[in-house]
Amino acid sequence: MGYVRIRGVIANPLDRNLRDELEFIVDTGAIYTVIPQDVAEKLQLKVVDKRKFKIASGEVVEYFVSEAYIMIDGKGVTSLVAIAPEKTPILLGVTTLELLGVQVDPVTGKLIPLELMIL
């Protein structure tokens, strides 16, 4: 199927005028949405934590974590984002997808409503 790419907006959750329209790679293997340092600086995102992540190479790295407002297809949520080194691909992670109430349809590669369960 290849990569699923989607355009969306990322913004400072406290001042949504600080925003940027980006292309995200939808990554259902990534827990958090990942943005490069220069995007976080442009949006003036405030660091709230530092966490360890295992990256594709198997290496464990520490990245700062912040909150950002993310809007895809007219739906917006505040979500945690990992702040990675510059030139890191922009990933839309599964936590943000779930907060948005969407999932990837593996047949079409499109985002579709998620069946939300409370069990």
N, C-alpha and C positions, 0 to 999 in steps of 0.2 A: 504494500500500500504506500510506502514512503512516509515522509513527514507530513503531518497535518499542520498547516500554518493558518493563522487567523490574525486579522488586524483588530486592535483594541486600543483603549486609552488607559494609561496609568497616571495617577495623580497623587499629590500630597493629600492625605486624608483630612487634614485640618484646613487646607487652602487648595481647593480643587482648581483654582486658576493656574496653579503650578502643575502643568500636565504635559503629556507627550503622547502622540499617537505612534504606536509601534507595531511591528509584526512579531507575534509570538509563535514559537514552535510549541505545539501542544504535546506535552510529555507526560503520559500516564505512569511513567516509571519514576517521576520526580515528585516527592512529597510537596515541596514548596515551589512557588513561582520564583524564578531566578532572574535577577537583573544585574547588569554591570555597574560598577562603581560610578562611572560618569553619569549614568541615568539617575542614580540615587542622589548624587550631588546636585544635578540640575533641578530635581524636584524638592530639594532640601529635606529629604527624609531623615527622621531622627532614629538613630540606632537604639533598639530596645534590648538587645541581647547579642550574644555570640554563641554559635552552636556548631557542632561537628557534623560533617556530611561526608558520606562515601560518594566519590565521583565515579564516572564511567571507567576510569583506568584502574579502579580498586583502591586508589589512594584515599586516605581520610584527611580532610582539610577543615579548617575553621573559617567560617564566614560570619560577618555581622548580619543581624536580622533586624528588619524594620517592619513597619506597617505601611501599606499603600492602598489606595482606592483603585480598583481595577474594573473597567467597564468593557464588556463584550456583548455585541448585538443588543445594545440598549439596556442591559442588565448590569448593575454595579454592586460591588461588595468591597468591604475593607478586609484585607488578607495579609498574613505574614508573607514577607519576601526575603529571600537570601540575597545578600549583596556580594557578588562575585567580582573577580578582577576584570578590568576593562577587556573588551573584545570577547567576553564570554557570551555564548548565544543566549538570547532571551527566551526563557522557557515558561510556559504556563503549566504549573503543577497541579496535581490531583486535588490538593486541599482547596485551591481557588476554584477549580472546576466544580467541586462538590458544593462550595458556598454559593456558586452561581446557579446551582441546580441543573447542571448539564454534564453530559458524558460524550465520549467519542463513539460514533457509530463505526464499527470496524469495517463495514461493507462500503459505506460511502465516504468515510473520512470526514464527515460533517459533525458538528456539535448538535446533539439532540437532547430533549428534556430527560433528566435523570429521574428514575422512579425512586422517590424519597420514601424511606421506611422508618417507622417508629415502632419498634417491637419490644 
